[in-house]
């Protein structure tokens, strides 16, 4: 995640070796999609399987 949102920053970051690029302001849907794309499926499911309930999520404010 970066505060840099100047045109061309995404390409520079990806060329430098970043896996993905999420800029501010962070939109919850865009962040969720990036996390879903890169988090291992097993790790994401582990808390739910261990407790039998879905882990509580803290909402992300768009102006955070």
PyMOL Python script that loads the backbone (N, CA, C, O; Angstrom):
from pymol import cmd

cmd.read_pdbstr("""\
ATOM      1  N   UNK A   1       0.858  -1.162   0.000  1.00  0.00           N
ATOM      2  CA  UNK A   1       0.000   0.000   0.000  1.00  0.00           C
ATOM      3  C   UNK A   1       0.903   1.223   0.000  1.00  0.00           C
ATOM      4  O   UNK A   1       1.968   1.231   0.617  1.00  0.00           O
ATOM      5  N   UNK A   2       0.464   2.231  -0.689  1.00  0.00           N
ATOM      6  CA  UNK A   2       1.263   3.439  -0.781  1.00  0.00           C
ATOM      7  C   UNK A   2       0.370   4.669  -0.809  1.00  0.00           C
ATOM      8  O   UNK A   2      -0.780   4.613  -1.245  1.00  0.00           O
ATOM      9  N   UNK A   3       0.915   5.772  -0.340  1.00  0.00           N
ATOM     10  CA  UNK A   3       0.203   7.043  -0.437  1.00  0.00           C
ATOM     11  C   UNK A   3       0.466   7.675  -1.795  1.00  0.00           C
ATOM     12  O   UNK A   3      -0.233   8.606  -2.193  1.00  0.00           O
ATOM     13  N   UNK A   4       1.460   7.181  -2.499  1.00  0.00           N
ATOM     14  CA  UNK A   4       1.773   7.706  -3.817  1.00  0.00           C
ATOM     15  C   UNK A   4       0.724   7.292  -4.825  1.00  0.00           C
ATOM     16  O   UNK A   4       0.511   6.100  -5.048  1.00  0.00           O
ATOM     17  N   UNK A   5       0.072   8.252  -5.429  1.00  0.00           N
ATOM     18  CA  UNK A   5      -0.969   7.932  -6.405  1.00  0.00           C
ATOM     19  C   UNK A   5      -0.802   8.774  -7.659  1.00  0.00           C
ATOM     20  O   UNK A   5      -1.781   9.134  -8.313  1.00  0.00           O
ATOM     21  N   UNK A   6       0.429   9.078  -7.983  1.00  0.00           N
ATOM     22  CA  UNK A   6       0.731   9.856  -9.173  1.00  0.00           C
ATOM     23  C   UNK A   6       0.736   8.895 -10.359  1.00  0.00           C
ATOM     24  O   UNK A   6       1.161   7.747 -10.234  1.00  0.00           O
ATOM     25  N   UNK A   7       0.265   9.366 -11.501  1.00  0.00           N
ATOM     26  CA  UNK A   7       0.236   8.523 -12.685  1.00  0.00           C
ATOM     27  C   UNK A   7       1.626   7.963 -12.947  1.00  0.00           C
ATOM     28  O   UNK A   7       2.608   8.706 -12.965  1.00  0.00           O
ATOM     29  N   UNK A   8       1.708   6.676 -13.148  1.00  0.00           N
ATOM     30  CA  UNK A   8       2.978   6.011 -13.397  1.00  0.00           C
ATOM     31  C   UNK A   8       3.566   5.342 -12.173  1.00  0.00           C
ATOM     32  O   UNK A   8       4.453   4.498 -12.308  1.00  0.00           O
ATOM     33  N   UNK A   9       3.098   5.694 -10.969  1.00  0.00           N
ATOM     34  CA  UNK A   9       3.632   5.080  -9.750  1.00  0.00           C
ATOM     35  C   UNK A   9       3.345   3.580  -9.700  1.00  0.00           C
ATOM     36  O   UNK A   9       4.200   2.798  -9.285  1.00  0.00           O
ATOM     37  N   UNK A  10       2.149   3.180 -10.121  1.00  0.00           N
ATOM     38  CA  UNK A  10       1.797   1.755 -10.105  1.00  0.00           C
ATOM     39  C   UNK A  10       2.810   0.952 -10.926  1.00  0.00           C
ATOM     40  O   UNK A  10       3.331  -0.061 -10.460  1.00  0.00           O
ATOM     41  N   UNK A  11       3.077   1.399 -12.121  1.00  0.00           N
ATOM     42  CA  UNK A  11       4.013   0.691 -12.993  1.00  0.00           C
ATOM     43  C   UNK A  11       5.410   0.642 -12.396  1.00  0.00           C
ATOM     44  O   UNK A  11       6.077  -0.390 -12.450  1.00  0.00           O
ATOM     45  N   UNK A  12       5.857   1.772 -11.820  1.00  0.00           N
ATOM     46  CA  UNK A  12       7.188   1.812 -11.204  1.00  0.00           C
ATOM     47  C   UNK A  12       7.278   0.834 -10.037  1.00  0.00           C
ATOM     48  O   UNK A  12       8.277   0.130  -9.885  1.00  0.00           O
ATOM     49  N   UNK A  13       6.242   0.793  -9.224  1.00  0.00           N
ATOM     50  CA  UNK A  13       6.245  -0.110  -8.068  1.00  0.00           C
ATOM     51  C   UNK A  13       6.264  -1.572  -8.509  1.00  0.00           C
ATOM     52  O   UNK A  13       7.010  -2.380  -7.957  1.00  0.00           O
ATOM     53  N   UNK A  14       5.450  -1.907  -9.495  1.00  0.00           N
ATOM     54  CA  UNK A  14       5.421  -3.283  -9.986  1.00  0.00           C
ATOM     55  C   UNK A  14       6.743  -3.673 -10.633  1.00  0.00           C
ATOM     56  O   UNK A  14       7.207  -4.801 -10.469  1.00  0.00           O
ATOM     57  N   UNK A  15       7.358  -2.739 -11.374  1.00  0.00           N
ATOM     58  CA  UNK A  15       8.664  -3.002 -11.979  1.00  0.00           C
ATOM     59  C   UNK A  15       9.740  -3.198 -10.921  1.00  0.00           C
ATOM     60  O   UNK A  15      10.698  -3.939 -11.142  1.00  0.00           O
ATOM     61  N   UNK A  16       9.591  -2.536  -9.765  1.00  0.00           N
ATOM     62  CA  UNK A  16      10.571  -2.642  -8.682  1.00  0.00           C
ATOM     63  C   UNK A  16      10.427  -3.943  -7.905  1.00  0.00           C
ATOM     64  O   UNK A  16      11.275  -4.257  -7.070  1.00  0.00           O
ATOM     65  N   UNK A  17       9.356  -4.712  -8.168  1.00  0.00           N
ATOM     66  CA  UNK A  17       9.223  -6.006  -7.525  1.00  0.00           C
ATOM     67  C   UNK A  17       8.033  -6.160  -6.588  1.00  0.00           C
ATOM     68  O   UNK A  17       7.853  -7.217  -5.982  1.00  0.00           O
ATOM     69  N   UNK A  18       7.224  -5.120  -6.465  1.00  0.00           N
ATOM     70  CA  UNK A  18       6.032  -5.261  -5.633  1.00  0.00           C
ATOM     71  C   UNK A  18       5.081  -6.250  -6.294  1.00  0.00           C
ATOM     72  O   UNK A  18       5.037  -6.345  -7.520  1.00  0.00           O
ATOM     73  N   UNK A  19       4.317  -6.989  -5.485  1.00  0.00           N
ATOM     74  CA  UNK A  19       3.356  -7.954  -6.015  1.00  0.00           C
ATOM     75  C   UNK A  19       2.095  -7.284  -6.535  1.00  0.00           C
ATOM     76  O   UNK A  19       1.483  -7.761  -7.490  1.00  0.00           O
ATOM     77  N   UNK A  20       1.707  -6.187  -5.913  1.00  0.00           N
ATOM     78  CA  UNK A  20       0.474  -5.493  -6.282  1.00  0.00           C
ATOM     79  C   UNK A  20       0.578  -4.059  -5.820  1.00  0.00           C
ATOM     80  O   UNK A  20       1.607  -3.651  -5.280  1.00  0.00           O
ATOM     81  N   UNK A  21      -0.471  -3.293  -6.024  1.00  0.00           N
ATOM     82  CA  UNK A  21      -0.434  -1.863  -5.727  1.00  0.00           C
ATOM     83  C   UNK A  21      -1.818  -1.424  -5.282  1.00  0.00           C
ATOM     84  O   UNK A  21      -2.791  -1.586  -6.019  1.00  0.00           O
ATOM     85  N   UNK A  22      -1.911  -0.867  -4.074  1.00  0.00           N
ATOM     86  CA  UNK A  22      -3.148  -0.296  -3.554  1.00  0.00           C
ATOM     87  C   UNK A  22      -2.802   1.096  -3.065  1.00  0.00           C
ATOM     88  O   UNK A  22      -1.945   1.256  -2.195  1.00  0.00           O
ATOM     89  N   UNK A  23      -3.460   2.105  -3.617  1.00  0.00           N
ATOM     90  CA  UNK A  23      -3.145   3.475  -3.225  1.00  0.00           C
ATOM     91  C   UNK A  23      -4.232   4.055  -2.336  1.00  0.00           C
ATOM     92  O   UNK A  23      -5.334   3.517  -2.239  1.00  0.00           O
ATOM     93  N   UNK A  24      -3.897   5.163  -1.693  1.00  0.00           N
ATOM     94  CA  UNK A  24      -4.873   5.886  -0.872  1.00  0.00           C
ATOM     95  C   UNK A  24      -5.633   6.847  -1.767  1.00  0.00           C
ATOM     96  O   UNK A  24      -5.055   7.334  -2.738  1.00  0.00           O
ATOM     97  N   UNK A  25      -6.872   7.143  -1.501  1.00  0.00           N
ATOM     98  CA  UNK A  25      -7.651   6.614  -0.387  1.00  0.00           C
ATOM     99  C   UNK A  25      -7.959   5.144  -0.622  1.00  0.00           C
ATOM    100  O   UNK A  25      -8.228   4.721  -1.746  1.00  0.00           O
ATOM    101  N   UNK A  26      -7.914   4.379   0.451  1.00  0.00           N
ATOM    102  CA  UNK A  26      -8.155   2.945   0.372  1.00  0.00           C
ATOM    103  C   UNK A  26      -9.654   2.697   0.345  1.00  0.00           C
ATOM    104  O   UNK A  26     -10.383   3.097   1.254  1.00  0.00           O
ATOM    105  N   UNK A  27     -10.092   2.045  -0.690  1.00  0.00           N
ATOM    106  CA  UNK A  27     -11.483   1.648  -0.792  1.00  0.00           C
ATOM    107  C   UNK A  27     -11.583   0.201  -0.309  1.00  0.00           C
ATOM    108  O   UNK A  27     -10.854  -0.658  -0.804  1.00  0.00           O
ATOM    109  N   UNK A  28     -12.460  -0.083   0.638  1.00  0.00           N
ATOM    110  CA  UNK A  28     -12.540  -1.425   1.222  1.00  0.00           C
ATOM    111  C   UNK A  28     -12.627  -2.548   0.188  1.00  0.00           C
ATOM    112  O   UNK A  28     -11.996  -3.590   0.365  1.00  0.00           O
ATOM    113  N   UNK A  29     -13.381  -2.361  -0.866  1.00  0.00           N
ATOM    114  CA  UNK A  29     -13.521  -3.408  -1.883  1.00  0.00           C
ATOM    115  C   UNK A  29     -12.195  -3.667  -2.593  1.00  0.00           C
ATOM    116  O   UNK A  29     -11.839  -4.821  -2.833  1.00  0.00           O
ATOM    117  N   UNK A  30     -11.461  -2.609  -2.929  1.00  0.00           N
ATOM    118  CA  UNK A  30     -10.168  -2.770  -3.603  1.00  0.00           C
ATOM    119  C   UNK A  30      -9.165  -3.465  -2.691  1.00  0.00           C
ATOM    120  O   UNK A  30      -8.404  -4.319  -3.144  1.00  0.00           O
ATOM    121  N   UNK A  31      -9.158  -3.105  -1.403  1.00  0.00           N
ATOM    122  CA  UNK A  31      -8.256  -3.750  -0.453  1.00  0.00           C
ATOM    123  C   UNK A  31      -8.617  -5.220  -0.281  1.00  0.00           C
ATOM    124  O   UNK A  31      -7.735  -6.079  -0.265  1.00  0.00           O
ATOM    125  N   UNK A  32      -9.894  -5.513  -0.153  1.00  0.00           N
ATOM    126  CA  UNK A  32     -10.348  -6.899   0.001  1.00  0.00           C
ATOM    127  C   UNK A  32      -9.952  -7.733  -1.217  1.00  0.00           C
ATOM    128  O   UNK A  32      -9.524  -8.877  -1.069  1.00  0.00           O
ATOM    129  N   UNK A  33     -10.090  -7.175  -2.408  1.00  0.00           N
ATOM    130  CA  UNK A  33      -9.713  -7.903  -3.616  1.00  0.00           C
ATOM    131  C   UNK A  33      -8.212  -8.191  -3.655  1.00  0.00           C
ATOM    132  O   UNK A  33      -7.802  -9.286  -4.041  1.00  0.00           O
ATOM    133  N   UNK A  34      -7.395  -7.221  -3.260  1.00  0.00           N
ATOM    134  CA  UNK A  34      -5.945  -7.424  -3.246  1.00  0.00           C
ATOM    135  C   UNK A  34      -5.564  -8.485  -2.217  1.00  0.00           C
ATOM    136  O   UNK A  34      -4.731  -9.349  -2.489  1.00  0.00           O
ATOM    137  N   UNK A  35      -6.171  -8.417  -1.043  1.00  0.00           N
ATOM    138  CA  UNK A  35      -5.865  -9.419  -0.010  1.00  0.00           C
ATOM    139  C   UNK A  35      -6.314 -10.811  -0.442  1.00  0.00           C
ATOM    140  O   UNK A  35      -5.591 -11.788  -0.245  1.00  0.00           O
ATOM    141  N   UNK A  36      -7.486 -10.903  -1.021  1.00  0.00           N
ATOM    142  CA  UNK A  36      -8.003 -12.188  -1.502  1.00  0.00           C
ATOM    143  C   UNK A  36      -7.074 -12.778  -2.555  1.00  0.00           C
ATOM    144  O   UNK A  36      -6.853 -13.988  -2.598  1.00  0.00           O
ATOM    145  N   UNK A  37      -6.537 -11.913  -3.395  1.00  0.00           N
ATOM    146  CA  UNK A  37      -5.651 -12.358  -4.468  1.00  0.00           C
ATOM    147  C   UNK A  37      -4.348 -12.939  -3.924  1.00  0.00           C
ATOM    148  O   UNK A  37      -3.842 -13.924  -4.461  1.00  0.00           O
ATOM    149  N   UNK A  38      -3.799 -12.342  -2.866  1.00  0.00           N
ATOM    150  CA  UNK A  38      -2.449 -12.697  -2.435  1.00  0.00           C
ATOM    151  C   UNK A  38      -2.357 -13.532  -1.171  1.00  0.00           C
ATOM    152  O   UNK A  38      -1.334 -14.182  -0.957  1.00  0.00           O
ATOM    153  N   UNK A  39      -3.376 -13.545  -0.326  1.00  0.00           N
ATOM    154  CA  UNK A  39      -3.305 -14.347   0.893  1.00  0.00           C
ATOM    155  C   UNK A  39      -3.517 -15.822   0.571  1.00  0.00           C
ATOM    156  O   UNK A  39      -4.378 -16.166  -0.240  1.00  0.00           O
ATOM    157  N   UNK A  40      -2.741 -16.684   1.199  1.00  0.00           N
ATOM    158  CA  UNK A  40      -2.948 -18.124   0.984  1.00  0.00           C
ATOM    159  C   UNK A  40      -4.340 -18.526   1.468  1.00  0.00           C
ATOM    160  O   UNK A  40      -4.804 -18.044   2.502  1.00  0.00           O
ATOM    161  N   UNK A  41      -4.982 -19.379   0.747  1.00  0.00           N
ATOM    162  CA  UNK A  41      -6.335 -19.832   1.102  1.00  0.00           C
ATOM    163  C   UNK A  41      -6.359 -20.520   2.463  1.00  0.00           C
ATOM    164  O   UNK A  41      -7.301 -20.327   3.231  1.00  0.00           O
ATOM    165  N   UNK A  42      -5.348 -21.312   2.772  1.00  0.00           N
ATOM    166  CA  UNK A  42      -5.314 -22.039   4.036  1.00  0.00           C
ATOM    167  C   UNK A  42      -5.249 -21.080   5.228  1.00  0.00           C
ATOM    168  O   UNK A  42      -5.942 -21.280   6.225  1.00  0.00           O
ATOM    169  N   UNK A  43      -4.417 -20.040   5.123  1.00  0.00           N
ATOM    170  CA  UNK A  43      -4.254 -19.091   6.218  1.00  0.00           C
ATOM    171  C   UNK A  43      -5.532 -18.290   6.424  1.00  0.00           C
ATOM    172  O   UNK A  43      -5.899 -17.995   7.561  1.00  0.00           O
ATOM    173  N   UNK A  44      -6.204 -17.942   5.355  1.00  0.00           N
ATOM    174  CA  UNK A  44      -7.434 -17.155   5.459  1.00  0.00           C
ATOM    175  C   UNK A  44      -8.539 -17.975   6.102  1.00  0.00           C
ATOM    176  O   UNK A  44      -9.393 -17.419   6.793  1.00  0.00           O
ATOM    177  N   UNK A  45      -8.542 -19.292   5.891  1.00  0.00           N
ATOM    178  CA  UNK A  45      -9.590 -20.148   6.426  1.00  0.00           C
ATOM    179  C   UNK A  45      -9.267 -20.640   7.834  1.00  0.00           C
ATOM    180  O   UNK A  45     -10.173 -21.087   8.537  1.00  0.00           O
ATOM    181  N   UNK A  46      -8.019 -20.576   8.267  1.00  0.00           N
ATOM    182  CA  UNK A  46      -7.608 -21.138   9.551  1.00  0.00           C
ATOM    183  C   UNK A  46      -8.373 -20.575  10.746  1.00  0.00           C
ATOM    184  O   UNK A  46      -8.856 -21.372  11.550  1.00  0.00           O
ATOM    185  N   UNK A  47      -8.521 -19.255  10.922  1.00  0.00           N
ATOM    186  CA  UNK A  47      -9.248 -18.769  12.095  1.00  0.00           C
ATOM    187  C   UNK A  47     -10.699 -19.245  12.125  1.00  0.00           C
ATOM    188  O   UNK A  47     -11.231 -19.535  13.197  1.00  0.00           O
ATOM    189  N   UNK A  48     -11.330 -19.327  10.983  1.00  0.00           N
ATOM    190  CA  UNK A  48     -12.719 -19.765  10.912  1.00  0.00           C
ATOM    191  C   UNK A  48     -12.817 -21.234  11.312  1.00  0.00           C
ATOM    192  O   UNK A  48     -13.734 -21.612  12.042  1.00  0.00           O
ATOM    193  N   UNK A  49     -11.894 -22.061  10.850  1.00  0.00           N
ATOM    194  CA  UNK A  49     -11.911 -23.479  11.164  1.00  0.00           C
ATOM    195  C   UNK A  49     -11.570 -23.731  12.626  1.00  0.00           C
ATOM    196  O   UNK A  49     -12.149 -24.619  13.252  1.00  0.00           O
ATOM    197  N   UNK A  50     -10.648 -22.968  13.170  1.00  0.00           N
ATOM    198  CA  UNK A  50     -10.189 -23.187  14.536  1.00  0.00           C
ATOM    199  C   UNK A  50     -11.283 -22.871  15.558  1.00  0.00           C
ATOM    200  O   UNK A  50     -11.415 -23.574  16.560  1.00  0.00           O
ATOM    201  N   UNK A  51     -12.061 -21.827  15.314  1.00  0.00           N
ATOM    202  CA  UNK A  51     -13.066 -21.415  16.285  1.00  0.00           C
ATOM    203  C   UNK A  51     -14.475 -21.834  15.905  1.00  0.00           C
ATOM    204  O   UNK A  51     -15.380 -21.835  16.739  1.00  0.00           O
ATOM    205  N   UNK A  52     -14.654 -22.193  14.634  1.00  0.00           N
ATOM    206  CA  UNK A  52     -15.989 -22.522  14.172  1.00  0.00           C
ATOM    207  C   UNK A  52     -16.802 -21.285  13.834  1.00  0.00           C
ATOM    208  O   UNK A  52     -17.940 -21.396  13.379  1.00  0.00           O
ATOM    209  N   UNK A  53     -16.231 -20.108  14.051  1.00  0.00           N
ATOM    210  CA  UNK A  53     -16.888 -18.851  13.748  1.00  0.00           C
ATOM    211  C   UNK A  53     -15.946 -17.992  12.926  1.00  0.00           C
ATOM    212  O   UNK A  53     -14.726 -18.149  12.978  1.00  0.00           O
ATOM    213  N   UNK A  54     -16.532 -17.089  12.175  1.00  0.00           N
ATOM    214  CA  UNK A  54     -15.717 -16.169  11.392  1.00  0.00           C
ATOM    215  C   UNK A  54     -15.085 -15.143  12.322  1.00  0.00           C
ATOM    216  O   UNK A  54     -15.742 -14.637  13.232  1.00  0.00           O
ATOM    217  N   UNK A  55     -13.807 -14.835  12.092  1.00  0.00           N
ATOM    218  CA  UNK A  55     -13.100 -13.848  12.913  1.00  0.00           C
ATOM    219  C   UNK A  55     -13.736 -12.478  12.741  1.00  0.00           C
ATOM    220  O   UNK A  55     -14.202 -12.139  11.653  1.00  0.00           O
ATOM    221  N   UNK A  56     -13.756 -11.691  13.808  1.00  0.00           N
ATOM    222  CA  UNK A  56     -14.282 -10.329  13.736  1.00  0.00           C
ATOM    223  C   UNK A  56     -13.345  -9.472  12.905  1.00  0.00           C
ATOM    224  O   UNK A  56     -12.126  -9.551  13.054  1.00  0.00           O
ATOM    225  N   UNK A  57     -13.909  -8.662  12.037  1.00  0.00           N
ATOM    226  CA  UNK A  57     -13.118  -7.781  11.189  1.00  0.00           C
ATOM    227  C   UNK A  57     -13.323  -6.343  11.632  1.00  0.00           C
ATOM    228  O   UNK A  57     -14.427  -5.933  11.988  1.00  0.00           O
ATOM    229  N   UNK A  58     -12.240  -5.594  11.602  1.00  0.00           N
ATOM    230  CA  UNK A  58     -12.310  -4.174  11.931  1.00  0.00           C
ATOM    231  C   UNK A  58     -12.567  -3.410  10.653  1.00  0.00           C
ATOM    232  O   UNK A  58     -11.813  -3.561   9.693  1.00  0.00           O
ATOM    233  N   UNK A  59     -13.626  -2.578  10.606  1.00  0.00           N
ATOM    234  CA  UNK A  59     -13.901  -1.830   9.379  1.00  0.00           C
ATOM    235  C   UNK A  59     -12.782  -0.832   9.075  1.00  0.00           C
ATOM    236  O   UNK A  59     -12.154  -0.285   9.982  1.00  0.00           O
ATOM    237  N   UNK A  60     -12.550  -0.611   7.799  1.00  0.00           N
ATOM    238  CA  UNK A  60     -11.532   0.327   7.342  1.00  0.00           C
ATOM    239  C   UNK A  60     -12.246   1.594   6.885  1.00  0.00           C
ATOM    240  O   UNK A  60     -13.130   1.552   6.029  1.00  0.00           O
ATOM    241  N   UNK A  61     -11.853   2.702   7.462  1.00  0.00           N
ATOM    242  CA  UNK A  61     -12.428   3.981   7.080  1.00  0.00           C
ATOM    243  C   UNK A  61     -11.772   4.470   5.807  1.00  0.00           C
ATOM    244  O   UNK A  61     -10.548   4.401   5.695  1.00  0.00           O
ATOM    245  N   UNK A  62     -12.544   4.969   4.825  1.00  0.00           N
ATOM    246  CA  UNK A  62     -11.941   5.433   3.579  1.00  0.00           C
ATOM    247  C   UNK A  62     -10.968   6.582   3.767  1.00  0.00           C
ATOM    248  O   UNK A  62     -10.123   6.808   2.901  1.00  0.00           O
ATOM    249  N   UNK A  63     -11.059   7.320   4.876  1.00  0.00           N
ATOM    250  CA  UNK A  63     -10.167   8.451   5.087  1.00  0.00           C
ATOM    251  C   UNK A  63      -9.029   8.103   6.047  1.00  0.00           C
ATOM    252  O   UNK A  63      -8.353   9.000   6.549  1.00  0.00           O
ATOM    253  N   UNK A  64      -8.811   6.820   6.307  1.00  0.00           N
ATOM    254  CA  UNK A  64      -7.743   6.392   7.221  1.00  0.00           C
ATOM    255  C   UNK A  64      -6.404   6.428   6.540  1.00  0.00           C
ATOM    256  O   UNK A  64      -5.390   6.101   7.156  1.00  0.00           O
TER     257      UNK A  64
END
""", "prot")
cmd.dss("prot")
cmd.show_as("cartoon", "prot")
cmd.util.cbc("prot")
cmd.orient("prot")
